[in-house]
Amino acid sequence: MNIFITGATGFVGKKLVEKLSQTGHGMHCLVRETSEVTHLEEVGAKIIIGDITDKGSIHQGMQGCQWVMHLANLYSFWEPNNKIFECVNIDGTRNVMECAIDLGVSKVIHVSTCVTYGCPRERPFTEESEPEAPLSEYARTKRIGDDIVWALHEERGLPAVVVFPAPVLGAGDPKATGRYVDDLVKRKLPATMLEDSSMVFVHVEDVAEGILRAAEKEGNIGEKYLLGKYRLSIGEMNEAVRDISGVPLPFMSLPDFLVMPTAELLTVVANLFRAPPLWGMSVDQIRTSQKGIDFDGTKAERELGLIYTPPYDALKDMIREMS
């Protein structure tokens, strides 16, 4: 089986490539010219230079492939120009899916995110829960991307399966959670905050395994899978990081009523200087953290046989790498 993969140089993509290299499947990986591709070369993946905003490069790279795994997206809670979210998460997704239809692939795994559900009234929510308003530009554009996938599934027979990972933990995380843990370990945070807010988390290894199992399972076209099980409050995560690293937590805790005003101020400053907000405190990030994430990911356990790794193990992996 030849598989066309977008996002193969990303956090989850690297783990997925590692797993696929042990299966005998061929890999066609769409990468930008500036991407580090040593890990792809080492496993014999075919490298296609381009990106998901360039339909021609997608079409070229997808030829001869039976499956598509679409991981590439813009995962961020602040950008100097929000238009880039639409270019990548909406237009890029449409490009990949339309090429998949044109070339007649037999299965597409679209990797979305649990935050597209917003904060449903049903807690914990499931795959079939009614989504509420998205809490960030990232979530808004990812949801529109999902809508495109389902519309093409209904109208043109796109053979799609969609997975919705929780916030991902694991060694090598360059994004929001990884930076937060890194800041705690390196004592860059002046204060903790939102200790009572809680989220479901998932190990990066489990996300990669879930994608692979969703692809290999027969008869599941049109299915959705939330990926994640264990819920931690931010306070519990802080304590776990302290216990694993031996680094004391910040002495101060920012009161809840000051968190959003602080984020609003830091976001204004970020927009003015066109640089990311200090400590990752954008309005979108804080709004998402305040609402929390609580879902039931047992469908993937039941139907895919996925076994979830406790978040403490993922945090140990992260902190070991930082040491």
N, C-alpha and C positions, 0 to 999 in steps of 0.2 A: 504494500500500500504506500503510495506517495502522498505526502501531506504538505500542503501549502500553509506556512505559518507566518503571521504578522506578530510583531512584538517579541521576537525570539531573543533579542538582546536585553529585554527588560528583566525585572526582578523575578516575576513568575515565569516568564519565557525561558530564562536560563535553566530553571529547574525542570520545566517541561521538556526541553531539548535533551537534558541529561537522562530523563526517564525514557524518552523515545529512542535514544541511541542504543538502549538495551533491548529494544523490541524487534529490530530488523526493519522497521518502517523507513522509507526514504523521506528526507526532509528538504523542501524548497523554502528557504527563509528570506523574506523581504526585509532588507536592512538599508538604512541610510548610508551614504558614502562615508560619513564621519564615524560610523559605529565601530566599536571594538568587536571583532568577529573571531578571535582566536578560538573560543570555545566551540564555535560552529565548524571551523576548519578542522579541529581535532576529531570531530565525530563524522566528518565526511559529508556535511550538509551542503547542498547546492545553494550558493549565495546569489541573490538577485538584488542589484542595487536599485533603489527607488524608495517610495513611501506610499502610504495609503491615500494620499491626496493626488497621486499620479496614477490614473486608471490604466495607462498603457503599461507601466511596469508591473502592476498587479496581474493584468491579463497575460503578459509574457511569462511571469514566474509561475502562474497557476496552471499553465498548460501541462498536461500529463499527470495531474494530481487527482486523486479520488476523494480526498478529504481536505477541508479547510479548517484551521484553528485560528480564529481572529482574536488576538490579545491586544494589539496595538491600540492605545488610547492616550488621551491627555488626562493624567490623574494629578490634579492640583487643586488647591483651594484658593489660589490667588495667581493671576497673571496680569501683566501690564496692559494687555489687550485681550478682552474676552472673546473676540472674534475667532481666536485660534481654537477655542473649545468647539465651536461649530464646525470649523474646517476639518478637525481631526475626528471628533466623536460622532458627528452627524454625517458630513459629506464623505469622510473616509470610510465609515461603515457602509454607507450606500454603495460606494465604489466596489468594495470587497464583495458584497452580497450580489450585486448585479453581475460581476465577473463570474461568480460561482454559478449563477443561473446560466449565463451564456455558455460556459464551458461544461455544463452538465455534471458537476461533482455530485457524489452520492451522499455526502454529509457535511454539514457546517456546524462547528462548535463556536458559538459567539460568547465571548467572555464579557459579561456585564458587571454589575456591582450591586450589592444589597441596598445601597443608598438610593437607588432609583425608586424604591418603595416609599421614600420619605419617612414619615412617622405614622404608620397606620393605627387606627383606633384599636384594632385587634392586636393584643400583645400576649404572647409572642405571635408575630405574623407568620404566614406560610406563603408558599409560592402562589396560592390562589387568592391571597388577600388583596383588597382594593387599595391601590397606592394613594397616598396623600401628596400634597404639594412638595416638590423637591426643595431641599434645604440649601442647595449650592448650585452654582453654574455648572460645575462638574456633573452633579446628579441630573440637572435639567437636560443637558445635552446627551448624556448617556441614555436617559429614558427615551429621548427622541430617536436615538440610534436603535434602541430596542424596538420601538414602534415600527421603524422601517423594516427591521428583520421580520417581525410578525406580519406586517402588511405583505411583504414579498412571499412569505410562507403561504398565506391565504390566497393571494391573487395569482402567484406565478409558480407555486410549488417549491419554493426554496426549502431544501431538506434540513431545517435548522433545529438545533438544540441550544438552549441558553442556560449558562451557569451564572450564578450571582454570588460571588465570594463576599464574606465578611471582610472587615479590615484585616490585612494580612501581616503576620508576624514571621520573623525569621532572619537569619544572618544575611547581610548584604542589602537590607531594605534601605533605599535611598530617599524614601518619601516621608510622609507626615509622621507615621508611628515610629519609624526608624530614627528620624531626626529627634523626636521627643525623647526616646530612650537614650540616645547618644548625648543629648543635652543634660539629662539627669545624671548619667554616669560621669560626664566631664564637668559637672557642677556649673553649667552655664545658665541654668534657670534661677531667677531670683526668688521665685515663689511657686508653690503648687496651686492647683485650682480645680474646681469641679470634681472634687474627690468622690461625690456620691453618684455622678453620672456613670452609666455602665454601657458596655457594648459587647456584642458577640465578636470573638476574634477567631482566626483560623491560621494554622501553620502553612507556610508557603509550600511545603512538601505535599500537604493535603490538597491544596488547590490544584497543583500540577497533576496529582493522582486523580482528582475528581474530573479534570478535563479529559484525561486519557480514558478513564472508565466510561465517561459519557459518550466518548467517540466509539469505543469498542462494544458498547451494549447494543444489541439488536432490538429493533422495534420501538425505539424511543423518539423518533422524529416528532417535533412539536412539544417536547417536554421541557420543563423548567426545573432547575435544581439550585436551591440555596445551599451554599457551602459554609459550614461553621456550626459550632455546637456550644463551646464554653464561653460563658459571659463573665466578664470582669469589670468591676468598677475601676475608675481611674485611680482611686485611692488604693485599691488592692494591687493594681499594676505597679504603682509607685513603691509599695511595700515589697513586692516581689523583686523589683529592680534593686532596691536597697539591700535585700537579703542576699541576692545572688552576687552583686558587685562589691558589697561591703562599703559602699559610698553612702554617707548620710544624705537624707533628703533636705531640700531647702528648709530653713527655719520658718519662713513665712508662708502663709496660705492666703491667696487673694480671695476676699469675700465674694460670694456668688453675685451680689448686686453690682459689683464693680467689674466683673469679667467682660460683659458685652460692651460697656462704655470704653473700656481699655482697648478691646479689639477694634471698635469703631475708630478710635483715635489712631491706632497703629496702622489700620488699613488706609486711612486718609494720608498718613505720612508715606506709606508704601506707594500709593498711587502718585503722590507728588514727586517722589524721588525715583519712581519706577524700579523699585527694589523690593524683594519679599519682606513681609512684615516681620518684625523682631519676634523670636520664639514661635514662629508659625501662627501668630495670633491674628489671622484674618477673620472677618465677620463670618464668612462661609464656614470656616473650620470650627469656630466656636459655636455657631448655631447648630451644626451637626453634632458636636460633642455634647452640648446641653441637652438635646433631645434624646440622645442615646440610640442604641440599636439593639433590638430584642426580637429574634426570630427563631423559628423551629427548623433546624436543618436536618431532621431525621429522615426526610425522603431520600437524600443521597446515601445515608447509611443503609436504608432499607432496600433501595432499588439498585444502587451501584456497589454496595458492599464496602463503602468508604468507612475507614476507621479513623476517627479524629484524634489528633495529638493534643495533649493538654498544653495550654498556653505557657505554662511555666517552662516547659521544655524549649519552646520557641524563644522565650526570653533568655534562657541560658545560652542558646546558640548565638543570639544577637550579641550578648555581652561578652561571650568568649571571643568573638571576632573583634570586638572593640578593644580588648585588652592588649 
